[in-house]
C-alpha cells in the first residue's frame, strides 16, 4: 500500500494533547512551557537528514528537501555546509 503519512497532522495532534495535559484550564501553567520554534525547525531538518545518513541512503539532501518541501539548496545551506 502506497500511503503518504502527514507528519504535520500527527505533530498538531500530539502538541494539542501535550498542551491540554500541561495547561489544563489554568492560564498560569503557560509558564511551565518552553518551545523555541527556531530550535525545533533546526531539529526537524537534522532529524530527517541524519536518519538517512545513518542508514547510508542515497540522495539524502534531495530526499530531505522533498520531505520538507524546500529547495535542495536550503538543505545544503542548513546542514551539509555546516558539516564540512
Number of C-alpha atoms within 10 A of each C-alpha: 3 4 5 6 8 8 10 9 10 11 11 11 12 12 12 12 12 12 14 11 10 14 16 12 9 8 8 9 12 12 8 8 10 7 7 8 9 8 9 11 10 12 12 12 17 15 12 17 21 15 13 16 14 8 8 10 10 10 11 19 20 17 17 23 20 12 12 14 9 12 13 17 14 13 21 15 11 14 17 14 10 8 8 5
